[in-house]
Each structure stands twice: as C-alpha cells, then as structure tokens.
C-alpha cells in the first residue's frame, strides 16, 4: 500500500526532487499492486507494508461423525485465534516476507471421552516468518521448528504453529480477470492430521463476482467451488490407518486490490469417506466431516 504524503512545497523543482527521492527510497514496496480495471481486466497481487501491522481474527469448527461396530460416534473441534501480520521485506524473487505472531489461540476438542482444551501456550506470542508469493502461495515457514505442542498421540502427537495458520491467505489469479470471469485451478495440499499424512487433490473453479466495499476498502470478491479426493495414512498405538474420501468445498474471499491487502474469507467443506484400520484390531469405519471457517481483518 502506498503511503500518502502531504508535501507542502512552493517550488515545482523541489516537488520533483522529492518525488524522485521518495520513489527511489521506497523501491519495490511503493509499487502500485494492481493494473487495469475490474470491468475490462484487472491484475492484482499481495503488497508488502513495511513495519505496518495488521490484526486478524479466525475461527474454525469441525464435526466428525463415524460408525463403529454399529455405534455412532461424534467428535467436534473448535479453534479461535487472533494473530498479527507485519510486513518485513521482499526477497530476491519479489516474494513477500511477513512476521506473524499468534496473539491468542484456543482450541477445544469434544468426543466420547469428554471435552479437552489444548495447551497451546508454547506457541502463543512467539514470532515466526512466512514467505508468501505475490499471488498468495505459502512458500516457506521460517523459525517454526521450535513452535510445537504435544496434543497427545490420539490427537496427532506434536503439531506445529503452521496447523493454525496454514492457508490463511487465499490464492489470487496471476492473470488479468474481469467481473463475471471464471478460471480453474488444480491444487494439491499436504498436511499432517491426527497422526496421518494427508493429501488433498482438488479441482477448483473461481469466479470474479464483483466489487464490494468492506471495512472501507474497495474489494475484489471471489467465490470458489471445488471437489476432489482425500487420501491419508499413518500409525497410532500399533495400528495402521488408511483414509480415503471425497471432498466438496466452497468459499468466498474479499481482497482490497488497490492496497494489496487480504480483508476476509469464509469457507465450508464436506468430506465423506472411510478409515481402514489394520493391526491389533481390523475394521473399516465410514465417516463424514463438516467444517466451517472464517478469517477477517479486525
């Protein structure tokens, strides 16, 4: 986002000199993060905001239903977070480096054994860095190796701070798009969930729905729908687990294209699949998982 400077000068020559100096001093950070117009074709990207801090709030809710030997089981989890994002610098490839701090974080799991709140104090208030491409792809996490918590073997063992921050910023198109235009994306995402290495293979369709004013920002509104497969495998307590499933997802995100700032997003997903267990016990469990999530700029 370009800062607005009130330059009260009486000399045209001095004004020109100041413009040149400010342009050189600001370098890449002052470049306008968009070109074109929404009606004819707009190209936009994330922009670095040196030393400026933006605070976000996120919420995630998950409900899992399983059938085991004729019995129905339900597990729920909720997580709520507030985190701060501060622009640091651009790397040699024009990727953006942000410092992130989880200012507050709460995660509660509910199941047949009762309710349990995870102790996440080891990762609260501890800074780490994220390298983000200009179009929202998370390329690297820096300083996260020590930011882990042990949530117990049944819940997945040790998990890192990335679990609560991953995929916060939505991808945006690299090409010019105009209102009403649709484009597709093939996305493969890997993660560790409940002790299993999980791969999501998704086909997504995005639509530039229009422009809306949100929190005073002129925002590009992008709706997304997709479907794909989920595959995972892992081990717990001497048993091997293999998970297979089908995913449906939909979301809407709001991006302040003139400033290059992500404003908010809401999403939901539905998974239907099975978990096959072999080892000390062998069985196949049908399951469904429903999730909702939201992230917004405070």
N, C-alpha and C positions, 0 to 999 in steps of 0.2 A: 504494500500500500504506500503510495507516495504521500509524504507529509506535505501539508500546505504551509508555506512560509509567507508571512506578511512582510514584504520587502518595501519599506517606505524610503525611496531614494528619489533624488531630484535630478540625477544625471542619467541619461539614457546609456551612456558608456559604462557607468558604474553598474547599472542593472544588467547589461550584457555580460560584464565580467563576473558578477555574482552568479548568474545563471550557469555560466561555463564552469565555474569553480564548484558549485553545488552538484552539477551533473557529474563531474569527474570524481568528486569525493564520495558521492552516493554509489557510483559504479552500478553493478548489476541490480542491487537492491531497489533502485529507484525506477527501474524499467516498468512501464505500464503492463499489467498482467493479462491484457486482452487486446484483440484486434477484431474489427468487423462489427456487425450489428446483429441482434437476435433475429430480425426478420429476414435477413439476407444471408447470414452465415457468420457465426461467432466462434472465435478461438479463444480459450481462456485457460488459466493454469493457476496453481497454488503460488503464492508470493511470499517471500521472506519479509518478516517485520522485525528488524534488528532491535533487540532489547525491549520489545513490546511483549507483554504477557497477556494471553487470552485464557479465560477460565471456562471450562465446560462441565456439564453435568451429564452423567449417563446412567441408564437403568436397564437391567436385563432380567427377564423372567423366563424360566423353563419348567415345563411339566412333562414328565416321562411316565407313560403307562406301559406295564408289561404283564404278560400272562405266564405264570409259572406253576406247572402241575395243577392246572385248574383254578388257581388263585390269582386274583388281580392285585397288582402292586402299583403304587403310585409314588413317585419321587418328585420333589419340587426343589428348585433353587432360585434364589433371587440375589442380585448384586446391584449395589448402588455406589456410585463414585463421583467425586469431584476432582478434577485434575487441571493443572496449569500447563500451558504450552508457551514457550518463549523462543522466538527466532534467534538463531546463533550466527550462521554463516552459510555460504554456498560452497560446495566442494568443487573440484576441478571439472566435473561434468555437469555443473549447474543444478545438482541435486540440493535440496534444502535440508539443513541440519537444525533440528529443534531440540531444546531441552524440555523434558516432561517431568512433572512431579505429581504423584498421586497424593493430593491434599487430604482426602478422606476416602475410605473404602470399607464397605461392609458386604459380606457375603454369607447367606444363610442357606443351609440345606435341610430339607424335611423329607422324612421317609418313615418306613415302618418302625425304625428304631427311635423315632422322635425327631426333635429339631436340634440343629447344631450350628452355631456361628463360628466361622473360621477365624483363627487368629492371624490377621494379615498385618500386624504391626511391623514386622521386619521390612515391609516394602512401602509403608506409608511415609511420605515426607522425604524419600530418598530420590535424588535426581538421576535420570538416565537420558540418553540421547536416541533420537530416531532420525534416520536418513530417509527422506521422502523424495520421490521423483516429482517433477513439476506437475504430473498428472495423477498423483495420489498413491502410487505404488510404494509400499513399505519395503525398502531395500536392505536395511540393516538396523540392528539394535546395538547400541554401544553402552557399556557399563551396566549390563543387566545380569551378568553371571552370578553375582553375589545377592541379587534381589530375588530370593526364592523363599517359599514357605512350604512346610511339610503338612499336607492336609490329611495324611493317613493313607494307607495302602488302598482301602476300598474306594476312596475318593480320587485316587490318581497319584498318590505319592507326593513328590516335590513338584511344585508348579512355579513358574516364573511370573514376574510382573507383566510380561507380554500377554499372558492369558486374559488380563483385564483391560488391555489397551489395544490388542491386535485388531486390525481392520476398523479402527475408529473413523479414519478419514476415507470417504468413498473415492473410488476412481472416477476420473472425468475424461471425456474424449480428447484424444490428441489432435483429431482433425476438426475442421470447422463444421458446426452444426447450426441449423436454424429451427425456429419454433415449429413443432409438428414432426420433425425428422426423427427417424428411428435407426438405431445401429445395434449390432450384436457383439458379444464378447464371449470368448471361451476362457474359463477361469479354472485353474487347479490350485486348491488350497490345502496345505498340510498342517496338522496340529496334533497335539497330544491331549487326549481327553479320557479321564478315568482310567489311566494306565495304558491306553491303547494309542497306537499311531494311526491317525485317521486321515483319509484323503477324500476331499470333496471335489468332484469333477462336474462343473456346472456350465450350462449354456444360458447366457443372459441376454435379454433384449431390453434396451434402454430407449426412452422417448423424452425428447426435449418438450416438456409440457407447456412452458411459457415463462413469463417473468412475474414475480410477486415481490412486494415489499415486506420484508420480515425484519423486525427489530431495527427498522430504519435503513436497512440495506436493500439494494435492488438485486434480487436473487434469481439465478437460473434454477428452475425447478425440473428435476429429472426423476421420472418414475422408472422402476426396474422390475422385471418379472423374469423368473428363471426356473429351470428344473435340471435335475442331474442325479448323480449317484453318490453314495457314501460307502466307503469301504474302510474297515479298520481291523487291526489285530493286536493282541498283546497278551500278557500273562499276569495273573494275580493268584497268590496263595496256591501255587502249584497247578493251576488250571489255565488252559489256553482259551482265548476268546477270539472269535471271528465275527465281525459285524458287517452286515450288508443292508443297504437301504436305498430308498428313493426320496428325493428332496424336492420340495416346491418352496419358492421364496418370492417375496415381493417387498419393495421398499420405495421410499420417496426421499430425495435429498434436496437441500437448498444451499446454493453456493453464491456468495457475493462476488460476482465476476469482476467488478470494477476494482475491488480491493484484493482479490485473490484469497478470500477467507471462507473456510467452511463454516456454515451457520448452524444447520441442524439436519438430522435424518431420523426416520422412523422405519422399522422393518419388522417383518414377521416371517416365520418359516414353519414348515410341517414336514416331518420325516416319518416314513413308515418302513419298517424293516424287521430284521431278526438278529438275534445274538446267539451264536452257536458256541456251546461250552464243551470242552473235552478235557479229560484228566481224571482227577479224583471223582468227579461227577460229570455226566454227559447228558446234555439236553439242548433243545433249541427253543428260544424264548421269542415270541412275537412282541413287537414294541411299536409305540408311536411317541414322537417327541414334538411338542409345540413350543415355539419360542417367540417372544416379542422383545424388541429393544428400541431404545431411543438415545440420541445424543444431541445436546443443544448448547449453544453458546450462551453463557449467563449474561 
